[in-house]
Amino acid sequence: METEMNELIKEFAEQARKKPMGDSWCYTNPREFEQKFAELVIRECVHLVDTLNEAYEAPSTAGKFIKEHFGVE
């Protein structure tokens, strides 16, 4: 499991590091990186909570609560 987590973290960091600019990509500044990286981690957590709820057919608002708590839309 640790290997998977490390790979996800690397993937999120790579996604957060770059942003589209026209037909190419540019690097984000540190503040943009921090915000995007945190958003990606939060979205992954929400996805896991929602997936777990679906698997057990247990409706929950936990994913929505997590996003609201961190200000992620």
C-alpha positions in Angstrom: 0.0 0.0 0.0 2.8 2.4 0.8 4.2 2.1 -2.8 0.8 3.0 -4.2 0.5 6.0 -2.0 4.0 7.2 -3.0 3.1 6.9 -6.6 -0.2 8.8 -6.1 1.7 11.5 -4.2 4.3 11.8 -7.1 1.4 12.0 -9.6 -0.3 14.7 -7.7 2.9 16.7 -7.3 3.5 16.4 -11.0 0.0 17.6 -11.8 0.2 20.5 -9.3 3.6 21.5 -10.6 2.4 22.4 -14.1 -0.5 24.3 -15.6 -1.7 24.8 -19.2 -0.6 27.9 -21.0 -1.9 28.1 -24.5 -0.6 25.1 -26.4 2.1 24.3 -23.8 2.7 24.0 -20.1 4.4 26.3 -17.6 5.4 25.7 -14.0 3.3 27.0 -11.2 4.6 29.3 -8.4 4.9 27.8 -4.9 1.6 29.1 -3.7 -0.3 27.7 -6.7 1.5 24.4 -6.3 0.5 24.2 -2.6 -3.1 24.9 -3.4 -3.4 22.5 -6.3 -1.5 19.8 -4.5 -3.8 20.1 -1.4 -6.9 20.1 -3.7 -5.8 16.9 -5.4 -5.2 15.1 -2.1 -8.5 16.3 -0.8 -10.4 15.2 -3.9 -8.7 11.8 -3.7 -9.9 11.4 0.0 -13.4 12.4 -1.0 -13.4 9.9 -3.8 -12.3 7.2 -1.4 -15.0 8.1 1.1 -17.7 8.2 -1.7 -16.5 4.9 -3.1 -16.6 3.2 0.3 -20.1 4.5 0.9 -21.2 3.2 -2.5 -19.7 -0.2 -1.8 -21.6 -0.5 1.4 -24.7 1.2 -0.1 -24.5 3.6 2.8 -25.5 7.1 1.8 -23.3 9.7 3.4 -22.5 13.4 3.2 -18.9 12.9 4.4 -17.4 13.6 1.0 -19.4 16.9 0.7 -18.4 17.8 4.3 -14.7 17.3 3.6 -14.8 19.4 0.5 -16.7 22.2 2.3 -14.4 22.1 5.3 -11.3 22.7 3.0 -13.1 25.0 0.6 -12.8 22.7 -2.4 -15.6 22.8 -5.0 
